[in-house]
């Protein structure tokens, strides 16, 4: 999985060994930068773990008994990682360490192993068309951070050299169209929009047609925010998909569900409803920097088999990072427990 972009070209006179050494240093620096960003984004989730862990473990260690196990279970559930993951960790600690005096390191091992096992889903790489434009449909509930996430994704793709056209399919909210148009101007991306209240499927059709006509690499289509319980609006998503598929076989290539990380367990019902109606292929977890519930990635990924493609770590255009389970878990655990070594 590629995490690092816009590498500087090495001078033609530079030797292979020197280039390799410099490139290795550059990769280490960039990896460290990503971990720092993840730690910062997970700060509120980490605070939950860190505060409780200090109370859970005494300086001389702690006896693993029923009281300890119940406290550990409650601590894990508070991060919204879900009862299944929390229970698996508790069962593992109980089986291996019951009646022993332990320190945090041995519990960290169980947490890391169980989280990684649940987060290792299908590739989080964006699925792209073999030829012609790649079409990405973006869905989510109102206020999830959908339009901002589209802008960040478009920024990321244009930085990689892709030509991007945006389809402003949220025709019911003028502010969303204007926000997307503002971002398109900043990013140098083209935008297709319709009249307020017009058929979103027609906007999607014109956006895809423009992508084909203009030989664009990527077409990202916004959709109106909706609740997963609004059947008529969910049927509208299905219509948009059909319109797109008639223009480009196998499109949309990605249907990304934007979930607000602060939604906690409510994100589960969102994922279920949208996955069934829109055929979601992946998740963008937005507002991770504002949530104490970053662990919600675990049950969403585990229950619905939807890989987290990106996480939103702030408000700036480049505050969108590809999701890497090893680094996510490493940032979460290092923040709460101190250096624990690489998870990779």
N, C-alpha and C positions, 0 to 999 in steps of 0.2 A: 504494500500500500504506500502510495507516495504522499508524504507529508510536507515536503519542502519544495518551494517554487522560487522562480526568479533567481537561480544561482548565477553568479557572475561568471562570464566566460574566462577561462584561463588563457594567459598569453601563449602564443604559438611556440615561444622559445622555452617554455617551462618544461622540465623533464617530467616523465611519467610518474616517477617516484615522488617528486616534489608536489605534483598536482594531486596525487592520491593522498599524500599526507595533509595537504592543505584542505582537501575536500573532506577528509575524515574529521579534522578539527572543526570545520564549518558545520558538519552534520551534528557533532556533539553539542556545539553551541546552540544550534537551532532546536535540537531535542530538549535541551535544558530550558530554552525559552518557552517551548510548548508546555513542558511540565509546570513551569512557573505560572503560565496562563491558566492551566487547569486547576492548579492549587488555589489561585486567586478566585477563579470561578466557583470552586467548590467550598469556598471559605465558610459559608453558612452551614452547609451540610457537615463539614469537618468540625465546626464548633459544637454541634450536637454530640458527635462522637467523642471529641476531646474532653468536653466538660464531664460527660458521664464516665468516661474511661478513668479519669483521675479519681472519681469516687469509687469506681468498681474495683480498682487494684490498690492495695495498700503497699507501702514502701517495701515491705518484706515479702510481698507476694500475697496470694489469696487462695484459700482452699476451694477446690471445685466441688461444691455441694449443691443441693437443690436451690438454696437461696441465691448462690452465685449464678446458676444457670437461668433462673427467672429474671434476674437483673440484666444479664447479658441479652436475653431474648427481648426484653423491653427496650434496651438500648438500640438494638439493631432495627427493631420495628419503627422506632422514631425517625429513622432516615428514609422511611417509605420503601425500603428494599423489598417489602412484601413478606408475608408470613412463611411462604415456602422456603425462601432463601434463609430467613432468620432461623427457622426451625432446623434446617439442614446444618447450619453452622453450630447450633446448640447441641444437636445430636452428635456431631463429630467431636466436639469438645468433651461431651459427656463420655463418649465411648473411649476416647484416648486418654483422658486426663482426670477422670473422676477420682476423688479422694486424694488428689495430689495438690501440693501448693505450687501455683504457677505464677508467672509474670506475663506481661502483655505480649511478649514475642510469640509465645506458643499459640495464643489465641489469634494473633494476626495471621499466622500461617493458615489456620482454618478459614478465616474470613477471606483471605486472598484467593485461596484455592476454590472455594465455593462460588465466589463472585465471578471469577474468570470462567469457570465452567458454564455459568449461566449466560455470560455475555458473549461467548464465542459462537456467534451466529454466522449466517451467510456473509459474504464479503460486503464491507461498507463502501466499496468503490461505487461510484455512479455508473449505472448501466448506460451505455451509449450505443447509438445506431451503428451498424456496420458500414453504412453509407448514407449520405444525406443528413439532414438535421436531426439532432436528438431532441425529443419533445419531453419536457418535464412538467407535469401537472402538480400544483401545490394546493393542499386543502388544509382545513383546520377550523376550529371554533372561533367565534368573535373574540378578539383580544388576545389571541394566542401568540402574536408576534409574527404572523404569516407574511405580511407585506414587507416588513423589515428583513425577515429571513430571506425572502426572494431577492431583495436588493443586495444583501451580503453574498448570496450564492452567485448572483450575476457578477458582482465585483470579483469574486474568486475566480470565476471562469474567464472573465476578460483579462485578468492578470496572467492567466495561463496562455493567452493568445487566442481564445475562442471568440468568434463573433456571435453576439447574443441579441435576440429580439425578444421583447417582453409582450405578453398578451394581458391587458388589464381586464380580466374577466369578472372582477368584482364591480359589476355595473350598478349595484344597488347602493353603493357608498362612494359618493363623489370624492370624499377625502382620501380614500384608498387609491383611487385613480390618480389624483393629483400627487400623492406621495410617491407612487410608482413612477410617474412621469418626471418628477424632480430627480429621483435616483437615476433614471435612465439618462437624463441630461448630464448628470455628474459622471456617469460611467462611460458615456459614449455609446450606449446601447440604444437600439431603435425600440419604439413602443407602438403597439397597435391598440386602439381603444374604441369603444362604441358610445352611443348616446346613453345618458343616464336612464337606467331602467330597461335597457335593451336586452335582447336574448344573449346570455353569456356564451352559449354554444356558437352563436354567430361570430362573436369576438374571437373565440378559440379557432374557429375555421379560418378567419382572415389572418390571424397570427401565424398559423401553420402554413397557409398559402404564401405569406410573405417570407417565411423562413425558407421555403422551397424555392421561390422565385429569386430571392436575393442570395442564395447559397450560404445561408447562415449556418453556423455550427450547432447552435443551441437555441431552442425556443422554450421559454419558461412562461407558463400560463397561470395567472393568479385566479382564484375563485372566491366567491363571496363566503364570508364566515358564516357558519351554520352550526346548529346543534345536531348531534348525531341522532336525535329523536325526531327531527323534522323530516318526515318521509318524503314530502314533495321536493324539498331541496336536495335530499340525498338522491332522488331519482334524476334530478337535474345534473348531478355529477355523472351519472351513468350516461346521460344523453351527450354530455361533452366528450366523454370517452369514445362513444360511438362515432361522433362527428370527426374526431381526430383520426380514428382508426381507418375511416374511409379514405383519408388523404394519404396516410403513411401506414402501411401494414406494420403490425406489432407495436404501434404507438398508442398511447404514450409509453415511452420506454421506462420512465420512472413516475410513480405517483407518491409524492412525499407528503406525509402528515406532519404538520407543525404542532408540537405539544408544548404548552407552557409548563416549564419544570416546577413552577410554584403550585400547579394544580394538584400535585400529589396523587393520591389514589384515584381521583376523578379522571386522571389521564387514562386509566384502564378502560373505562366505559367509552371514552373518546376513541381509543385505538380500536376497540371491538366494532363500534358502529361504522367508522370510516373504512376499516379494512374490508368489511362485508359489502358496503355500498360502492366504494370507489376503487377497490382492488389495490389498496396501498402496498407499496413495495419497500418503503423505508420511512424513517422518522428523522425529523430535525427537532432536537430538544432545545427549545429557546429559553432564554432568561435563566440559564443555569447559574449565572452569577448572582441572581437575586433570590435563590431558593435554599431552604434548609432541607429540601427533600430530593436531593440529587440521586438518591438511591432508587427512585422510581424507574430509572432506566432498567433495572433488573427485572421486575415483574412484567413490564411492557414487552421487553425482549423475549423473556421466557415464555409467557403465555401465548403470544401471538406470532412468534417467529419472525418479527419484523426487525431487521437490523437498524440500529441507530446510525445514520449516515453522517450527520454533523451535529455539533453542539454549539449553541450561542453563548459566548462568554463576555459580552459587553455590548455597548451601543455603537461602537465605531464600525465602519464598513468592513474592516478586516477581522472583526471579532466573531468569526465563524471558523471552526476547526473540524477537520475530519475526525470522526470518533475512532479511537483506538482503545480496545478494552484494557490492554496491559497498562497503558499510560493513565487511563482513567482510574483504575484501581490503585496504581502506584501513587497518584496524586492524592487520592482520597485517604489512603492509609498513612502516607508520609505526613500529611497535614495533621492527622489526628494522633499518630503515635511517634512521629519523628522518623528519621531515615530508616527504611526497611529494606533497601536494596531494590534492584530492578525486578520488575515483574515479567520482563521479556526474556 
